[in-house]
């Protein structure tokens, strides 16, 4: 990410890893530590013709390196969010969504760790 980009509270950003994107709302930027406190919204997997969208609005907030976030386009997020809002989560989906978020974050952490060891 370009360090000249400054995120603001309420802005939608994303973390990208492999074929997935985590869309989240910025809650606060901790400039002194180069961290971004975000509230996850959606995890979108682009593995098929129709993206798989996972609702993460009940997941825990994240504090993550601001350098890995990119600003999201409103038009892109609105399309995904409208699909999620049209469906009621089934029992068990919330727990599954939290597990998928946890796995996604672990994969990003592992990739960052491996790239810093090189």
Phi and psi in radians as a Rosetta constraint file:
Dihedral C 1 N 2 CA 2 C 2 CIRCULARHARMONIC -1.315 0.35
Dihedral N 2 CA 2 C 2 N 3 CIRCULARHARMONIC 2.195 0.35
Dihedral C 2 N 3 CA 3 C 3 CIRCULARHARMONIC -1.210 0.35
Dihedral N 3 CA 3 C 3 N 4 CIRCULARHARMONIC -0.191 0.35
Dihedral C 3 N 4 CA 4 C 4 CIRCULARHARMONIC -1.327 0.35
Dihedral N 4 CA 4 C 4 N 5 CIRCULARHARMONIC -0.259 0.35
Dihedral C 4 N 5 CA 5 C 5 CIRCULARHARMONIC -1.353 0.35
Dihedral N 5 CA 5 C 5 N 6 CIRCULARHARMONIC 2.208 0.35
Dihedral C 5 N 6 CA 6 C 6 CIRCULARHARMONIC -1.996 0.35
Dihedral N 6 CA 6 C 6 N 7 CIRCULARHARMONIC 2.170 0.35
Dihedral C 6 N 7 CA 7 C 7 CIRCULARHARMONIC -1.492 0.35
Dihedral N 7 CA 7 C 7 N 8 CIRCULARHARMONIC 2.643 0.35
Dihedral C 7 N 8 CA 8 C 8 CIRCULARHARMONIC -2.153 0.35
Dihedral N 8 CA 8 C 8 N 9 CIRCULARHARMONIC 2.695 0.35
Dihedral C 8 N 9 CA 9 C 9 CIRCULARHARMONIC -0.982 0.35
Dihedral N 9 CA 9 C 9 N 10 CIRCULARHARMONIC 2.379 0.35
Dihedral C 9 N 10 CA 10 C 10 CIRCULARHARMONIC 1.628 0.35
Dihedral N 10 CA 10 C 10 N 11 CIRCULARHARMONIC -0.252 0.35
Dihedral C 10 N 11 CA 11 C 11 CIRCULARHARMONIC -1.298 0.35
Dihedral N 11 CA 11 C 11 N 12 CIRCULARHARMONIC 2.569 0.35
Dihedral C 11 N 12 CA 12 C 12 CIRCULARHARMONIC -1.686 0.35
Dihedral N 12 CA 12 C 12 N 13 CIRCULARHARMONIC 2.263 0.35
Dihedral C 12 N 13 CA 13 C 13 CIRCULARHARMONIC -2.265 0.35
Dihedral N 13 CA 13 C 13 N 14 CIRCULARHARMONIC 2.996 0.35
Dihedral C 13 N 14 CA 14 C 14 CIRCULARHARMONIC -2.472 0.35
Dihedral N 14 CA 14 C 14 N 15 CIRCULARHARMONIC 2.685 0.35
Dihedral C 14 N 15 CA 15 C 15 CIRCULARHARMONIC -1.927 0.35
Dihedral N 15 CA 15 C 15 N 16 CIRCULARHARMONIC 2.351 0.35
Dihedral C 15 N 16 CA 16 C 16 CIRCULARHARMONIC -2.085 0.35
Dihedral N 16 CA 16 C 16 N 17 CIRCULARHARMONIC 2.371 0.35
Dihedral C 16 N 17 CA 17 C 17 CIRCULARHARMONIC -2.602 0.35
Dihedral N 17 CA 17 C 17 N 18 CIRCULARHARMONIC 2.212 0.35
Dihedral C 17 N 18 CA 18 C 18 CIRCULARHARMONIC 0.990 0.35
Dihedral N 18 CA 18 C 18 N 19 CIRCULARHARMONIC -2.122 0.35
Dihedral C 18 N 19 CA 19 C 19 CIRCULARHARMONIC -1.851 0.35
Dihedral N 19 CA 19 C 19 N 20 CIRCULARHARMONIC 0.397 0.35
Dihedral C 19 N 20 CA 20 C 20 CIRCULARHARMONIC -2.224 0.35
Dihedral N 20 CA 20 C 20 N 21 CIRCULARHARMONIC 2.665 0.35
Dihedral C 20 N 21 CA 21 C 21 CIRCULARHARMONIC -2.297 0.35
Dihedral N 21 CA 21 C 21 N 22 CIRCULARHARMONIC 2.351 0.35
Dihedral C 21 N 22 CA 22 C 22 CIRCULARHARMONIC -1.774 0.35
Dihedral N 22 CA 22 C 22 N 23 CIRCULARHARMONIC 2.019 0.35
Dihedral C 22 N 23 CA 23 C 23 CIRCULARHARMONIC -1.664 0.35
Dihedral N 23 CA 23 C 23 N 24 CIRCULARHARMONIC 2.357 0.35
Dihedral C 23 N 24 CA 24 C 24 CIRCULARHARMONIC -2.597 0.35
Dihedral N 24 CA 24 C 24 N 25 CIRCULARHARMONIC 2.768 0.35
Dihedral C 24 N 25 CA 25 C 25 CIRCULARHARMONIC -1.710 0.35
Dihedral N 25 CA 25 C 25 N 26 CIRCULARHARMONIC 2.319 0.35
Dihedral C 25 N 26 CA 26 C 26 CIRCULARHARMONIC -1.251 0.35
Dihedral N 26 CA 26 C 26 N 27 CIRCULARHARMONIC 2.212 0.35
Dihedral C 26 N 27 CA 27 C 27 CIRCULARHARMONIC -1.672 0.35
Dihedral N 27 CA 27 C 27 N 28 CIRCULARHARMONIC -0.831 0.35
Dihedral C 27 N 28 CA 28 C 28 CIRCULARHARMONIC -2.766 0.35
Dihedral N 28 CA 28 C 28 N 29 CIRCULARHARMONIC 2.588 0.35
Dihedral C 28 N 29 CA 29 C 29 CIRCULARHARMONIC -1.876 0.35
Dihedral N 29 CA 29 C 29 N 30 CIRCULARHARMONIC 2.222 0.35
Dihedral C 29 N 30 CA 30 C 30 CIRCULARHARMONIC -1.771 0.35
Dihedral N 30 CA 30 C 30 N 31 CIRCULARHARMONIC 1.518 0.35
Dihedral C 30 N 31 CA 31 C 31 CIRCULARHARMONIC -1.045 0.35
Dihedral N 31 CA 31 C 31 N 32 CIRCULARHARMONIC -0.739 0.35
Dihedral C 31 N 32 CA 32 C 32 CIRCULARHARMONIC -1.060 0.35
Dihedral N 32 CA 32 C 32 N 33 CIRCULARHARMONIC -0.479 0.35
Dihedral C 32 N 33 CA 33 C 33 CIRCULARHARMONIC -1.947 0.35
Dihedral N 33 CA 33 C 33 N 34 CIRCULARHARMONIC 0.064 0.35
Dihedral C 33 N 34 CA 34 C 34 CIRCULARHARMONIC 0.977 0.35
Dihedral N 34 CA 34 C 34 N 35 CIRCULARHARMONIC 0.746 0.35
Dihedral C 34 N 35 CA 35 C 35 CIRCULARHARMONIC -2.057 0.35
Dihedral N 35 CA 35 C 35 N 36 CIRCULARHARMONIC 2.707 0.35
Dihedral C 35 N 36 CA 36 C 36 CIRCULARHARMONIC -2.213 0.35
Dihedral N 36 CA 36 C 36 N 37 CIRCULARHARMONIC 2.181 0.35
Dihedral C 36 N 37 CA 37 C 37 CIRCULARHARMONIC -1.604 0.35
Dihedral N 37 CA 37 C 37 N 38 CIRCULARHARMONIC 2.068 0.35
Dihedral C 37 N 38 CA 38 C 38 CIRCULARHARMONIC -2.233 0.35
Dihedral N 38 CA 38 C 38 N 39 CIRCULARHARMONIC 2.729 0.35
Dihedral C 38 N 39 CA 39 C 39 CIRCULARHARMONIC -1.935 0.35
Dihedral N 39 CA 39 C 39 N 40 CIRCULARHARMONIC 1.933 0.35
Dihedral C 39 N 40 CA 40 C 40 CIRCULARHARMONIC -1.050 0.35
Dihedral N 40 CA 40 C 40 N 41 CIRCULARHARMONIC 2.474 0.35
Dihedral C 40 N 41 CA 41 C 41 CIRCULARHARMONIC -2.005 0.35
Dihedral N 41 CA 41 C 41 N 42 CIRCULARHARMONIC -0.962 0.35
Dihedral C 41 N 42 CA 42 C 42 CIRCULARHARMONIC -2.503 0.35
Dihedral N 42 CA 42 C 42 N 43 CIRCULARHARMONIC 2.556 0.35
Dihedral C 42 N 43 CA 43 C 43 CIRCULARHARMONIC -2.037 0.35
Dihedral N 43 CA 43 C 43 N 44 CIRCULARHARMONIC 2.103 0.35
Dihedral C 43 N 44 CA 44 C 44 CIRCULARHARMONIC -2.034 0.35
Dihedral N 44 CA 44 C 44 N 45 CIRCULARHARMONIC 2.160 0.35
Dihedral C 44 N 45 CA 45 C 45 CIRCULARHARMONIC -1.785 0.35
Dihedral N 45 CA 45 C 45 N 46 CIRCULARHARMONIC 2.193 0.35
Dihedral C 45 N 46 CA 46 C 46 CIRCULARHARMONIC -1.775 0.35
Dihedral N 46 CA 46 C 46 N 47 CIRCULARHARMONIC 0.747 0.35
Dihedral C 46 N 47 CA 47 C 47 CIRCULARHARMONIC -1.511 0.35
Dihedral N 47 CA 47 C 47 N 48 CIRCULARHARMONIC -0.331 0.35
Dihedral C 47 N 48 CA 48 C 48 CIRCULARHARMONIC -2.166 0.35
Dihedral N 48 CA 48 C 48 N 49 CIRCULARHARMONIC 3.082 0.35
Dihedral C 48 N 49 CA 49 C 49 CIRCULARHARMONIC -1.048 0.35
Dihedral N 49 CA 49 C 49 N 50 CIRCULARHARMONIC -0.722 0.35
Dihedral C 49 N 50 CA 50 C 50 CIRCULARHARMONIC -1.778 0.35
Dihedral N 50 CA 50 C 50 N 51 CIRCULARHARMONIC 2.076 0.35
Dihedral C 50 N 51 CA 51 C 51 CIRCULARHARMONIC -1.046 0.35
Dihedral N 51 CA 51 C 51 N 52 CIRCULARHARMONIC 2.481 0.35
Dihedral C 51 N 52 CA 52 C 52 CIRCULARHARMONIC -1.532 0.35
Dihedral N 52 CA 52 C 52 N 53 CIRCULARHARMONIC 2.190 0.35
Dihedral C 52 N 53 CA 53 C 53 CIRCULARHARMONIC -1.989 0.35
Dihedral N 53 CA 53 C 53 N 54 CIRCULARHARMONIC 2.200 0.35
Dihedral C 53 N 54 CA 54 C 54 CIRCULARHARMONIC -1.975 0.35
Dihedral N 54 CA 54 C 54 N 55 CIRCULARHARMONIC 2.205 0.35
Dihedral C 54 N 55 CA 55 C 55 CIRCULARHARMONIC -1.364 0.35
Dihedral N 55 CA 55 C 55 N 56 CIRCULARHARMONIC 2.081 0.35
Dihedral C 55 N 56 CA 56 C 56 CIRCULARHARMONIC -2.003 0.35
Dihedral N 56 CA 56 C 56 N 57 CIRCULARHARMONIC 0.304 0.35
Dihedral C 56 N 57 CA 57 C 57 CIRCULARHARMONIC -1.140 0.35
Dihedral N 57 CA 57 C 57 N 58 CIRCULARHARMONIC -0.308 0.35
Dihedral C 57 N 58 CA 58 C 58 CIRCULARHARMONIC -1.704 0.35
Dihedral N 58 CA 58 C 58 N 59 CIRCULARHARMONIC 0.089 0.35
Dihedral C 58 N 59 CA 59 C 59 CIRCULARHARMONIC -1.446 0.35
Dihedral N 59 CA 59 C 59 N 60 CIRCULARHARMONIC 2.906 0.35
Dihedral C 59 N 60 CA 60 C 60 CIRCULARHARMONIC -1.297 0.35
Dihedral N 60 CA 60 C 60 N 61 CIRCULARHARMONIC 2.670 0.35
Dihedral C 60 N 61 CA 61 C 61 CIRCULARHARMONIC -1.167 0.35
Dihedral N 61 CA 61 C 61 N 62 CIRCULARHARMONIC 2.799 0.35
Dihedral C 61 N 62 CA 62 C 62 CIRCULARHARMONIC -2.153 0.35
Dihedral N 62 CA 62 C 62 N 63 CIRCULARHARMONIC 2.585 0.35
Dihedral C 62 N 63 CA 63 C 63 CIRCULARHARMONIC -2.086 0.35
Dihedral N 63 CA 63 C 63 N 64 CIRCULARHARMONIC 1.956 0.35
Dihedral C 63 N 64 CA 64 C 64 CIRCULARHARMONIC -2.441 0.35
Dihedral N 64 CA 64 C 64 N 65 CIRCULARHARMONIC 2.791 0.35
Dihedral C 64 N 65 CA 65 C 65 CIRCULARHARMONIC -0.987 0.35
Dihedral N 65 CA 65 C 65 N 66 CIRCULARHARMONIC 2.198 0.35
Dihedral C 65 N 66 CA 66 C 66 CIRCULARHARMONIC -1.128 0.35
Dihedral N 66 CA 66 C 66 N 67 CIRCULARHARMONIC -0.433 0.35
Dihedral C 66 N 67 CA 67 C 67 CIRCULARHARMONIC -1.153 0.35
Dihedral N 67 CA 67 C 67 N 68 CIRCULARHARMONIC -0.341 0.35
Dihedral C 67 N 68 CA 68 C 68 CIRCULARHARMONIC -1.609 0.35
Dihedral N 68 CA 68 C 68 N 69 CIRCULARHARMONIC -0.209 0.35
Dihedral C 68 N 69 CA 69 C 69 CIRCULARHARMONIC -1.497 0.35
Dihedral N 69 CA 69 C 69 N 70 CIRCULARHARMONIC 2.600 0.35
Dihedral C 69 N 70 CA 70 C 70 CIRCULARHARMONIC -2.255 0.35
Dihedral N 70 CA 70 C 70 N 71 CIRCULARHARMONIC 2.597 0.35
Dihedral C 70 N 71 CA 71 C 71 CIRCULARHARMONIC -1.195 0.35
Dihedral N 71 CA 71 C 71 N 72 CIRCULARHARMONIC 2.416 0.35
Dihedral C 71 N 72 CA 72 C 72 CIRCULARHARMONIC -1.674 0.35
Dihedral N 72 CA 72 C 72 N 73 CIRCULARHARMONIC 2.647 0.35
Dihedral C 72 N 73 CA 73 C 73 CIRCULARHARMONIC -1.440 0.35
Dihedral N 73 CA 73 C 73 N 74 CIRCULARHARMONIC 2.284 0.35
Dihedral C 73 N 74 CA 74 C 74 CIRCULARHARMONIC -0.969 0.35
Dihedral N 74 CA 74 C 74 N 75 CIRCULARHARMONIC -0.739 0.35
Dihedral C 74 N 75 CA 75 C 75 CIRCULARHARMONIC -1.096 0.35
Dihedral N 75 CA 75 C 75 N 76 CIRCULARHARMONIC -0.606 0.35
Dihedral C 75 N 76 CA 76 C 76 CIRCULARHARMONIC -1.186 0.35
Dihedral N 76 CA 76 C 76 N 77 CIRCULARHARMONIC -0.816 0.35
Dihedral C 76 N 77 CA 77 C 77 CIRCULARHARMONIC -1.211 0.35
Dihedral N 77 CA 77 C 77 N 78 CIRCULARHARMONIC -0.673 0.35
Dihedral C 77 N 78 CA 78 C 78 CIRCULARHARMONIC -1.045 0.35
Dihedral N 78 CA 78 C 78 N 79 CIRCULARHARMONIC -0.724 0.35
Dihedral C 78 N 79 CA 79 C 79 CIRCULARHARMONIC -1.076 0.35
Dihedral N 79 CA 79 C 79 N 80 CIRCULARHARMONIC -0.785 0.35
Dihedral C 79 N 80 CA 80 C 80 CIRCULARHARMONIC -1.181 0.35
Dihedral N 80 CA 80 C 80 N 81 CIRCULARHARMONIC -0.761 0.35
Dihedral C 80 N 81 CA 81 C 81 CIRCULARHARMONIC -1.144 0.35
Dihedral N 81 CA 81 C 81 N 82 CIRCULARHARMONIC -0.656 0.35
Dihedral C 81 N 82 CA 82 C 82 CIRCULARHARMONIC -1.123 0.35
Dihedral N 82 CA 82 C 82 N 83 CIRCULARHARMONIC -0.585 0.35
Dihedral C 82 N 83 CA 83 C 83 CIRCULARHARMONIC -1.162 0.35
Dihedral N 83 CA 83 C 83 N 84 CIRCULARHARMONIC -0.719 0.35
Dihedral C 83 N 84 CA 84 C 84 CIRCULARHARMONIC -1.186 0.35
Dihedral N 84 CA 84 C 84 N 85 CIRCULARHARMONIC -0.738 0.35
Dihedral C 84 N 85 CA 85 C 85 CIRCULARHARMONIC -1.180 0.35
Dihedral N 85 CA 85 C 85 N 86 CIRCULARHARMONIC -0.399 0.35
Dihedral C 85 N 86 CA 86 C 86 CIRCULARHARMONIC -1.345 0.35
Dihedral N 86 CA 86 C 86 N 87 CIRCULARHARMONIC -0.230 0.35
Dihedral C 86 N 87 CA 87 C 87 CIRCULARHARMONIC -2.005 0.35
Dihedral N 87 CA 87 C 87 N 88 CIRCULARHARMONIC 2.508 0.35
Dihedral C 87 N 88 CA 88 C 88 CIRCULARHARMONIC -1.567 0.35
Dihedral N 88 CA 88 C 88 N 89 CIRCULARHARMONIC 2.309 0.35
Dihedral C 88 N 89 CA 89 C 89 CIRCULARHARMONIC -1.140 0.35
Dihedral N 89 CA 89 C 89 N 90 CIRCULARHARMONIC 2.430 0.35
Dihedral C 89 N 90 CA 90 C 90 CIRCULARHARMONIC -1.491 0.35
Dihedral N 90 CA 90 C 90 N 91 CIRCULARHARMONIC 2.705 0.35
Dihedral C 90 N 91 CA 91 C 91 CIRCULARHARMONIC -0.971 0.35
Dihedral N 91 CA 91 C 91 N 92 CIRCULARHARMONIC 2.377 0.35
Dihedral C 91 N 92 CA 92 C 92 CIRCULARHARMONIC 1.652 0.35
Dihedral N 92 CA 92 C 92 N 93 CIRCULARHARMONIC -0.402 0.35
Dihedral C 92 N 93 CA 93 C 93 CIRCULARHARMONIC -1.198 0.35
Dihedral N 93 CA 93 C 93 N 94 CIRCULARHARMONIC -0.597 0.35
Dihedral C 93 N 94 CA 94 C 94 CIRCULARHARMONIC -1.157 0.35
Dihedral N 94 CA 94 C 94 N 95 CIRCULARHARMONIC -0.787 0.35
Dihedral C 94 N 95 CA 95 C 95 CIRCULARHARMONIC -1.094 0.35
Dihedral N 95 CA 95 C 95 N 96 CIRCULARHARMONIC -0.775 0.35
Dihedral C 95 N 96 CA 96 C 96 CIRCULARHARMONIC -1.061 0.35
Dihedral N 96 CA 96 C 96 N 97 CIRCULARHARMONIC -0.718 0.35
Dihedral C 96 N 97 CA 97 C 97 CIRCULARHARMONIC -1.088 0.35
Dihedral N 97 CA 97 C 97 N 98 CIRCULARHARMONIC -0.749 0.35
Dihedral C 97 N 98 CA 98 C 98 CIRCULARHARMONIC -1.121 0.35
Dihedral N 98 CA 98 C 98 N 99 CIRCULARHARMONIC -0.661 0.35
Dihedral C 98 N 99 CA 99 C 99 CIRCULARHARMONIC -1.163 0.35
Dihedral N 99 CA 99 C 99 N 100 CIRCULARHARMONIC -0.683 0.35
Dihedral C 99 N 100 CA 100 C 100 CIRCULARHARMONIC -1.183 0.35
Dihedral N 100 CA 100 C 100 N 101 CIRCULARHARMONIC -0.666 0.35
Dihedral C 100 N 101 CA 101 C 101 CIRCULARHARMONIC -1.088 0.35
Dihedral N 101 CA 101 C 101 N 102 CIRCULARHARMONIC -0.796 0.35
Dihedral C 101 N 102 CA 102 C 102 CIRCULARHARMONIC -1.027 0.35
Dihedral N 102 CA 102 C 102 N 103 CIRCULARHARMONIC -0.772 0.35
Dihedral C 102 N 103 CA 103 C 103 CIRCULARHARMONIC -1.127 0.35
Dihedral N 103 CA 103 C 103 N 104 CIRCULARHARMONIC -0.747 0.35
Dihedral C 103 N 104 CA 104 C 104 CIRCULARHARMONIC -1.059 0.35
Dihedral N 104 CA 104 C 104 N 105 CIRCULARHARMONIC -0.818 0.35
Dihedral C 104 N 105 CA 105 C 105 CIRCULARHARMONIC -1.124 0.35
Dihedral N 105 CA 105 C 105 N 106 CIRCULARHARMONIC -0.706 0.35
Dihedral C 105 N 106 CA 106 C 106 CIRCULARHARMONIC -1.066 0.35
Dihedral N 106 CA 106 C 106 N 107 CIRCULARHARMONIC -0.729 0.35
Dihedral C 106 N 107 CA 107 C 107 CIRCULARHARMONIC -1.123 0.35
Dihedral N 107 CA 107 C 107 N 108 CIRCULARHARMONIC -0.707 0.35
Dihedral C 107 N 108 CA 108 C 108 CIRCULARHARMONIC -1.133 0.35
Dihedral N 108 CA 108 C 108 N 109 CIRCULARHARMONIC -0.782 0.35
Dihedral C 108 N 109 CA 109 C 109 CIRCULARHARMONIC -1.037 0.35
Dihedral N 109 CA 109 C 109 N 110 CIRCULARHARMONIC -0.792 0.35
Dihedral C 109 N 110 CA 110 C 110 CIRCULARHARMONIC -1.079 0.35
Dihedral N 110 CA 110 C 110 N 111 CIRCULARHARMONIC -0.764 0.35
Dihedral C 110 N 111 CA 111 C 111 CIRCULARHARMONIC -1.119 0.35
Dihedral N 111 CA 111 C 111 N 112 CIRCULARHARMONIC -0.700 0.35
Dihedral C 111 N 112 CA 112 C 112 CIRCULARHARMONIC -1.149 0.35
Dihedral N 112 CA 112 C 112 N 113 CIRCULARHARMONIC -0.718 0.35
Dihedral C 112 N 113 CA 113 C 113 CIRCULARHARMONIC -1.084 0.35
Dihedral N 113 CA 113 C 113 N 114 CIRCULARHARMONIC -0.794 0.35
Dihedral C 113 N 114 CA 114 C 114 CIRCULARHARMONIC -1.161 0.35
Dihedral N 114 CA 114 C 114 N 115 CIRCULARHARMONIC -0.665 0.35
Dihedral C 114 N 115 CA 115 C 115 CIRCULARHARMONIC -1.251 0.35
Dihedral N 115 CA 115 C 115 N 116 CIRCULARHARMONIC -0.487 0.35
Dihedral C 115 N 116 CA 116 C 116 CIRCULARHARMONIC -1.407 0.35
Dihedral N 116 CA 116 C 116 N 117 CIRCULARHARMONIC -0.310 0.35
Dihedral C 116 N 117 CA 117 C 117 CIRCULARHARMONIC -1.430 0.35
Dihedral N 117 CA 117 C 117 N 118 CIRCULARHARMONIC -0.332 0.35
